[in-house]
Amino acid sequence: MALGDARPRLLDYTPAQRAAFWKLVDVAAAVVERALQPQGLNIGLNQGRAGGAGLPEHLHAHVLPRWSGDTNFMATVAGARVVPDSLESVAAAFRRVLPDALASVEANPDRS
């Protein structure tokens, strides 16, 4: 997920924008957990070309479901399918759980 205002670095955003960005990460993590029920998640940012960003001018976050024994992160980005389902079925599952995921994030706004 990413904010609509493209900037290359996390600290190029205002504190309020960073808070909105991390709220999107919270929602995405909740959606992935509810829809796919993984055993874990990889959540990360690749900032700058040297940091692995494919779009270095637009900071974005990755939320990847993980299961014991699955492929590693690099194999995932290189084309291995971690979730052996079609994009359409995963999108449908995400749409089904989105209302509950949003409600759970909104119900606990001060998670610190």
C-alpha positions as a Markdown table, in Angstrom:
| # | Residue | x | y | z |
|---|---|---|---|---|
| 1 | Met | 0.0 | 0.0 | 0.0 |
| 2 | Ala | 1.1 | 3.6 | -0.6 |
| 3 | Leu | -0.1 | 7.1 | -0.1 |
| 4 | Gly | -1.4 | 8.9 | -3.1 |
| 5 | Asp | 1.2 | 11.6 | -2.8 |
| 6 | Ala | 4.4 | 10.0 | -4.2 |
| 7 | Arg | 7.5 | 10.7 | -2.2 |
| 8 | Pro | 10.7 | 8.6 | -2.1 |
| 9 | Arg | 11.4 | 8.4 | 1.6 |
| 10 | Leu | 9.3 | 7.7 | 4.7 |
| 11 | Leu | 10.6 | 10.9 | 6.4 |
| 12 | Asp | 9.5 | 13.0 | 3.4 |
| 13 | Tyr | 6.0 | 12.6 | 4.7 |
| 14 | Thr | 4.5 | 14.6 | 7.5 |
| 15 | Pro | 3.9 | 12.9 | 10.8 |
| 16 | Ala | 0.1 | 12.9 | 10.0 |
| 17 | Gln | 0.8 | 11.3 | 6.6 |
| 18 | Arg | 3.1 | 8.7 | 8.2 |
| 19 | Ala | 0.3 | 7.9 | 10.7 |
| 20 | Ala | -2.2 | 7.4 | 7.8 |
| 21 | Phe | 0.4 | 5.2 | 6.0 |
| 22 | Trp | 0.8 | 3.0 | 9.0 |
| 23 | Lys | -2.9 | 2.8 | 9.5 |
| 24 | Leu | -3.1 | 1.4 | 5.9 |
| 25 | Val | -0.5 | -1.1 | 6.9 |
| 26 | Asp | -2.6 | -2.1 | 9.9 |
| 27 | Val | -5.7 | -2.6 | 7.7 |
| 28 | Ala | -3.7 | -4.6 | 5.1 |
| 29 | Ala | -2.3 | -6.8 | 7.8 |
| 30 | Ala | -5.7 | -7.4 | 9.3 |
| 31 | Val | -7.2 | -8.2 | 5.8 |
| 32 | Val | -4.4 | -10.7 | 5.0 |
| 33 | Glu | -4.7 | -12.4 | 8.4 |
| 34 | Arg | -8.4 | -12.7 | 8.2 |
| 35 | Ala | -8.6 | -13.8 | 4.6 |
| 36 | Leu | -5.6 | -16.1 | 4.3 |
| 37 | Gln | -5.0 | -17.2 | 7.9 |
| 38 | Pro | -1.2 | -17.3 | 7.5 |
| 39 | Gln | 1.1 | -18.4 | 10.3 |
| 40 | Gly | 3.0 | -15.1 | 10.0 |
| 41 | Leu | 3.5 | -12.0 | 8.0 |
| 42 | Asn | 6.4 | -10.2 | 6.3 |
| 43 | Ile | 5.8 | -6.5 | 6.5 |
| 44 | Gly | 8.3 | -4.2 | 5.0 |
| 45 | Leu | 9.4 | -1.1 | 3.1 |
| 46 | Asn | 12.1 | -0.9 | 0.4 |
| 47 | Gln | 13.3 | 2.7 | 0.4 |
| 48 | Gly | 15.5 | 3.8 | -2.5 |
| 49 | Arg | 16.9 | 1.8 | -5.4 |
| 50 | Ala | 19.8 | 0.4 | -3.2 |
| 51 | Gly | 17.1 | -0.6 | -0.7 |
| 52 | Gly | 15.4 | -2.7 | -3.3 |
| 53 | Ala | 12.6 | -0.3 | -4.3 |
| 54 | Gly | 11.3 | -1.0 | -7.8 |
| 55 | Leu | 9.6 | 2.4 | -7.7 |
| 56 | Pro | 12.2 | 4.4 | -5.8 |
| 57 | Glu | 10.2 | 7.7 | -6.3 |
| 58 | His | 7.1 | 6.2 | -4.5 |
| 59 | Leu | 7.5 | 4.7 | -1.0 |
| 60 | His | 5.2 | 1.8 | -0.5 |
| 61 | Ala | 4.8 | -1.1 | 2.0 |
| 62 | His | 4.6 | -4.9 | 1.3 |
| 63 | Val | 2.4 | -7.2 | 3.4 |
| 64 | Leu | 3.1 | -10.9 | 2.6 |
| 65 | Pro | 1.5 | -13.9 | 4.2 |
| 66 | Arg | 3.9 | -16.6 | 5.4 |
| 67 | Trp | 3.5 | -20.2 | 6.4 |
| 68 | Ser | 6.1 | -22.6 | 7.9 |
| 69 | Gly | 8.0 | -24.2 | 5.1 |
| 70 | Asp | 7.0 | -21.7 | 2.3 |
| 71 | Thr | 9.5 | -20.1 | 0.0 |
| 72 | Asn | 11.6 | -17.2 | 1.2 |
| 73 | Phe | 10.8 | -13.5 | 0.6 |
| 74 | Met | 13.2 | -13.2 | -2.4 |
| 75 | Ala | 11.8 | -16.2 | -4.1 |
| 76 | Thr | 8.3 | -14.6 | -3.6 |
| 77 | Val | 9.3 | -11.4 | -5.3 |
| 78 | Ala | 11.1 | -13.3 | -8.1 |
| 79 | Gly | 7.9 | -15.1 | -9.1 |
| 80 | Ala | 7.2 | -18.0 | -6.8 |
| 81 | Arg | 3.6 | -18.2 | -5.8 |
| 82 | Val | 3.3 | -18.3 | -2.1 |
| 83 | Val | -0.5 | -18.5 | -2.1 |
| 84 | Pro | -1.5 | -21.2 | -4.7 |
| 85 | Asp | -4.8 | -19.5 | -5.4 |
| 86 | Ser | -5.9 | -17.3 | -8.3 |
| 87 | Leu | -5.7 | -13.5 | -8.0 |
| 88 | Glu | -9.5 | -13.4 | -8.4 |
| 89 | Ser | -10.2 | -15.7 | -5.5 |
| 90 | Val | -7.7 | -13.9 | -3.2 |
| 91 | Ala | -9.3 | -10.6 | -4.1 |
| 92 | Ala | -12.8 | -11.9 | -3.4 |
| 93 | Ala | -11.5 | -13.2 | 0.0 |
| 94 | Phe | -10.0 | -9.8 | 0.8 |
| 95 | Arg | -13.3 | -8.0 | -0.2 |
| 96 | Arg | -15.2 | -10.4 | 2.1 |
| 97 | Val | -13.1 | -9.6 | 5.2 |
| 98 | Leu | -12.4 | -5.9 | 4.6 |
| 99 | Pro | -15.3 | -4.6 | 6.7 |
| 100 | Asp | -14.3 | -6.6 | 9.7 |
| 101 | Ala | -10.6 | -5.7 | 9.2 |
| 102 | Leu | -11.5 | -2.0 | 9.1 |
| 103 | Ala | -13.7 | -2.3 | 12.1 |
| 104 | Ser | -11.0 | -4.0 | 14.1 |
| 105 | Val | -8.4 | -1.3 | 13.3 |
| 106 | Glu | -10.9 | 1.5 | 14.1 |
| 107 | Ala | -11.9 | -0.2 | 17.4 |
| 108 | Asn | -8.3 | 0.0 | 18.7 |
| 109 | Pro | -6.9 | 3.3 | 17.4 |
| 110 | Asp | -4.3 | 3.7 | 20.1 |
| 111 | Arg | -2.3 | 0.5 | 19.8 |
| 112 | Ser | 0.9 | 1.9 | 21.2 |
